[in-house]
Amino acid sequence: MADATAKKNLDNIFTSFIDNLGHVQEKLRDDDSSREMSGDFSLEELLTKMDAVLKSVSFDATKVAIAFRDPPLPKPNECEQLLEGAQGRVLALVSLYYGVPKECGQSLRKALNKICMKVVIGLQELLQRIKNDRYQSSQEQLNSTGTVWAACEGWSAAPKTNKEAVLAEIQAEAGLVRDALEEVEEAQSSDGEGMADFLEDLDAAVRGEEPDSSHSSRRNRTDKEKAVLVPLVGLTKACKNCLKKVRTAVKENGSMDTLEKVAQLDKIAEEVRRISSQLDELVSGMYIPVNMSALQGNAIHLSDIMHQLLDRTQGSHVCTESDLQWIEFLHKATNHNLEQLKNITKQEGLR
């Protein structure tokens, strides 16, 4: 009976702190504000403070997990003090994030927001796990504690300037584009076979089941569906090369010595973030039966994004005289592959 009462008291305490962390997440998701930059503001000093707070949060997570590893259960007032300490450090972290002015760059703020969010979510999940396990140690608790550690340790690889944040975003998008290119080339090298259906049928055979009869009618591509993969590969390669070239330009020439240059880097990042999601739309439409109209529409949209990124890059300080040649080439390559795709999708005689 005493144990049940103690756990009920702990439930009330944990629920309150879990809800508080949920409110912090909501504020981080909705955040579009920052403090004004003061004359004595130092980004380096603020980031040093964030580093120290993150180390404290990691230690707090360990203390919370240890407190419920072995009986007896901590008393309610001890538990409250423990969680108040962890919550206080999280609030300090978020407060420091809010102290990063927009003048430091939206891409950097976005990266810092992501770190804060991971830490807050990780700590909330740890508290929820302890509560769900009825305040007894479990492997899941250890995993949740490790998640908080990883979120805090992720700081070491996180960008510390707006330029680094933009480079990281371009690199991340480039990885997604490489995956998409592999997918399109795989479809092309398989001579247009419906690989997704084939794998489903293979899994069914392993389970001793009959394959889906509807797959047989979708097994092979028409000549038109095969032909359209060529410009699809071309467009995807253009995306890959564009991101590679833009990243090099930002890395070699990107500057943050004026607010205008910081804003230009952010504008480049905005265009970059649009590529992979639109490319996913395009690639997902290549599987049979292919909707040629939708495929063409997605290709046009992707091409527009590519041109906008190239124009944005050309109009910024990262573009030098020597960059104009590859920018022009990628404009032409994008247009060439789009026209090829348009010609194929509207050919009535090609089945």
C-alpha positions in Angstrom: 0.0 0.0 0.0 2.8 2.4 0.9 4.6 1.5 -2.4 1.4 2.2 -4.4 1.0 5.6 -2.6 4.6 6.5 -3.3 4.3 5.7 -7.0 1.1 7.7 -7.2 3.0 10.7 -5.8 5.8 10.1 -8.2 3.2 9.9 -11.1 2.0 13.4 -10.2 5.5 14.8 -10.1 6.6 13.1 -13.3 3.4 14.1 -15.2 4.0 17.7 -14.4 7.6 17.8 -15.6 6.7 15.7 -18.7 4.0 18.2 -19.6 6.4 21.1 -19.0 8.9 19.7 -21.4 6.1 19.3 -23.9 5.3 23.0 -23.6 9.0 23.8 -24.2 8.9 21.7 -27.4 5.8 23.6 -28.6 7.6 26.9 -28.1 10.7 25.7 -30.0 8.5 24.5 -32.9 6.6 27.8 -33.1 9.7 30.0 -32.5 10.2 32.8 -35.0 11.6 35.3 -32.6 15.0 36.1 -31.2 16.5 38.8 -29.1 17.9 42.0 -30.6 21.7 41.9 -31.1 23.4 44.1 -28.5 26.7 45.9 -29.1 28.6 43.6 -26.8 27.1 40.3 -28.1 29.5 37.5 -28.6 28.3 34.4 -30.4 31.5 32.5 -29.4 30.7 33.2 -25.7 27.1 32.2 -26.0 28.0 28.9 -27.8 30.6 28.2 -25.0 27.8 28.5 -22.5 25.5 26.2 -24.5 28.3 23.6 -24.5 28.6 23.8 -20.7 24.8 23.5 -20.2 24.6 20.5 -22.5 27.2 18.7 -20.5 25.2 19.4 -17.4 22.0 18.1 -19.0 23.8 14.9 -19.9 24.9 14.5 -16.3 21.3 15.3 -15.1 19.9 12.5 -17.3 22.4 10.1 -15.7 21.4 11.2 -12.2 17.7 10.7 -12.9 18.3 7.2 -14.4 20.5 6.2 -11.4 18.0 7.4 -8.9 15.5 4.8 -10.1 17.9 2.0 -10.8 17.7 0.3 -7.4 15.2 0.5 -4.5 14.3 2.3 -2.4 12.4 4.9 -4.5 13.5 8.5 -3.9 11.2 10.5 -1.7 8.8 12.9 -3.5 10.7 16.0 -2.4 14.0 14.4 -3.5 12.5 13.5 -6.9 11.1 17.0 -7.4 14.5 18.6 -6.7 16.2 16.2 -9.1 13.7 16.9 -11.9 13.7 20.6 -11.2 17.5 20.6 -11.7 17.2 18.9 -15.0 14.4 21.1 -16.2 16.2 24.2 -15.1 19.2 23.2 -17.2 17.0 22.6 -20.2 15.3 26.0 -19.8 18.8 27.6 -19.6 19.7 25.9 -22.8 16.6 27.1 -24.6 17.1 30.6 -23.2 20.6 30.7 -24.6 19.2 29.6 -28.0 16.7 32.5 -27.9 19.7 34.7 -27.3 21.1 34.0 -30.8 19.9 37.0 -32.9 18.7 36.6 -36.4 21.6 38.6 -37.6 23.8 35.5 -36.9 21.8 33.7 -39.6 18.6 31.7 -39.9 20.5 28.6 -40.9 22.5 28.6 -37.7 19.4 29.3 -35.6 17.7 26.4 -37.4 20.6 24.0 -36.5 20.7 25.2 -32.9 16.9 24.8 -32.6 17.3 21.2 -33.8 19.8 20.4 -31.1 17.7 21.9 -28.4 14.6 20.0 -29.7 16.5 16.7 -29.6 17.6 17.3 -26.0 14.2 18.3 -24.8 12.5 15.4 -26.5 15.1 13.0 -25.3 14.7 14.1 -21.7 11.0 13.9 -21.9 11.1 10.4 -23.3 13.4 9.3 -20.5 11.0 10.6 -17.9 8.1 9.0 -19.6 10.0 5.7 -19.8 10.8 5.7 -16.1 7.1 6.4 -15.3 5.9 3.7 -17.7 8.3 1.2 -16.1 6.8 2.0 -12.7 10.1 3.5 -11.4 12.1 0.3 -12.0 15.2 0.0 -14.0 15.0 -1.4 -17.6 17.0 -1.8 -20.8 14.6 0.8 -22.3 15.6 3.3 -19.7 19.3 2.8 -20.5 18.5 3.3 -24.1 16.6 6.5 -23.4 19.4 7.8 -21.2 21.8 7.0 -24.1 19.5 9.0 -26.4 19.9 12.1 -24.2 23.7 11.6 -24.1 23.8 11.3 -27.9 21.7 14.5 -28.3 24.0 16.4 -26.0 27.2 15.0 -27.6 25.9 15.9 -31.0 26.9 19.4 -30.2 30.5 18.6 -30.9 29.7 18.1 -34.6 27.1 20.8 -34.9 27.7 24.0 -36.9 28.9 27.0 -34.9 28.5 29.6 -37.7 25.9 30.3 -40.3 28.3 29.3 -43.1 28.9 26.0 -41.4 25.2 25.5 -41.0 24.6 26.2 -44.7 27.3 23.8 -45.7 25.8 21.1 -43.5 22.4 21.5 -45.1 23.9 21.3 -48.6 25.8 18.2 -47.6 22.7 16.6 -46.1 20.6 17.3 -49.2 23.5 16.0 -51.4 23.3 12.6 -49.6 19.5 12.4 -50.3 20.1 13.2 -53.9 22.8 10.5 -54.2 20.3 8.0 -52.8 17.7 9.1 -55.4 20.2 8.8 -58.2 21.1 5.2 -57.1 17.3 4.4 -57.1 16.8 5.8 -60.6 19.9 4.0 -62.0 18.8 0.8 -60.4 15.5 1.1 -62.2 17.3 1.8 -65.4 19.8 -1.1 -65.1 17.0 -3.6 -64.2 15.6 -2.9 -67.8 12.5 -1.4 -66.4 11.3 -4.4 -64.4 8.9 -3.6 -61.5 11.5 -4.3 -58.8 9.2 -3.3 -55.9 6.6 -5.9 -57.1 9.3 -8.5 -57.6 10.6 -8.1 -54.1 7.1 -8.4 -52.7 6.6 -11.6 -54.7 9.9 -12.9 -53.5 9.0 -12.2 -49.9 5.7 -14.0 -50.5 7.5 -17.0 -52.0 9.8 -17.2 -48.9 6.7 -17.3 -46.7 5.2 -20.0 -48.8 2.4 -17.7 -50.2 1.2 -17.1 -53.7 2.5 -14.0 -55.4 0.1 -11.1 -55.9 -1.6 -11.8 -59.3 -2.0 -8.0 -59.9 1.7 -7.7 -60.2 1.9 -9.7 -63.4 0.2 -6.9 -65.4 2.7 -4.4 -64.1 5.9 -6.5 -64.4 7.6 -4.9 -67.4 7.8 -1.3 -68.5 6.6 -0.1 -71.9 9.1 1.4 -74.2 7.9 4.8 -73.2 8.4 4.1 -69.5 11.9 2.8 -70.2 12.8 5.8 -72.4 11.7 8.3 -69.8 14.3 7.0 -67.3 17.1 8.5 -69.4 16.2 12.2 -68.8 15.3 11.3 -65.2 18.8 10.1 -64.6 20.1 13.2 -66.3 18.0 15.6 -64.1 19.0 13.8 -61.0 22.7 14.0 -62.0 22.2 17.7 -62.6 20.9 18.0 -59.1 23.9 16.2 -57.7 26.4 18.3 -59.6 24.6 21.5 -58.7 24.7 20.8 -55.0 28.4 19.8 -55.3 29.3 23.0 -57.1 27.2 25.3 -54.9 28.7 23.7 -51.8 32.2 24.3 -53.1 31.4 28.0 -53.9 29.9 28.5 -50.4 32.9 26.8 -48.8 35.5 28.7 -50.7 33.9 32.1 -51.0 31.2 32.3 -48.3 31.5 35.2 -46.0 29.6 36.5 -42.9 31.2 39.9 -42.6 28.0 41.8 -43.5 24.3 41.2 -42.8 23.6 41.0 -46.5 26.1 38.2 -47.0 24.7 36.3 -44.1 21.2 36.7 -45.6 22.5 35.5 -49.0 23.8 32.3 -47.5 20.4 31.7 -45.9 18.6 32.3 -49.2 20.9 29.7 -50.9 20.0 27.2 -48.0 16.3 27.9 -48.5 16.5 26.8 -52.2 18.7 23.8 -51.4 16.2 22.5 -48.9 13.5 22.3 -51.6 15.4 20.0 -53.9 15.3 16.5 -52.2 11.6 16.6 -51.4 10.7 17.5 -55.0 13.2 15.0 -56.4 11.5 12.3 -54.2 8.2 13.3 -55.8 9.7 12.9 -59.2 11.4 9.6 -58.5 8.4 8.0 -56.8 6.5 8.7 -60.0 8.8 6.6 -62.2 7.3 3.3 -61.0 4.8 1.5 -63.2 2.2 2.3 -64.2 3.8 5.7 -64.8 1.5 8.7 -64.9 3.3 10.7 -67.6 1.4 13.9 -66.9 2.3 13.9 -63.2 5.9 12.9 -64.0 6.3 15.9 -66.4 4.7 18.2 -63.9 7.1 17.1 -61.1 10.1 17.4 -63.5 9.1 21.0 -64.4 8.8 21.8 -60.7 12.2 20.4 -59.9 13.8 22.2 -62.9 12.3 25.5 -61.6 13.9 24.9 -58.2 17.2 24.1 -59.9 17.2 27.3 -61.9 16.2 29.3 -58.8 19.1 27.9 -56.8 21.5 28.6 -59.7 20.2 32.1 -60.0 20.3 32.7 -56.3 24.0 31.5 -56.2 24.9 33.6 -59.2 23.4 36.7 -57.6 25.3 36.2 -54.3 28.8 37.0 -53.1 29.8 33.3 -53.3 29.8 33.5 -57.1 33.1 34.4 -58.8 33.8 35.0 -62.5 35.0 31.4 -62.8 31.7 30.0 -61.4 29.6 31.5 -64.2 30.7 28.7 -66.6 29.4 25.8 -64.6 26.2 27.8 -63.6 25.4 28.3 -67.3 26.2 24.6 -68.1 23.9 23.4 -65.3 21.1 25.7 -66.5 21.5 24.2 -70.0 21.8 20.6 -68.7 18.6 21.0 -66.7 16.7 22.4 -69.7 18.0 19.7 -72.0 16.9 16.9 -69.8 13.5 18.5 -69.1 12.9 18.9 -72.8 13.9 15.3 -73.4 11.4 14.2 -70.8 8.7 16.4 -72.2 9.2 15.0 -75.7 9.0 11.4 -74.5 5.9 11.9 -72.3 3.9 13.5 -75.1 4.9 11.0 -77.8 1.7 9.2 -78.7 3.3 6.6 -80.9 5.8 5.4 -78.3 4.2 2.7 -76.1 
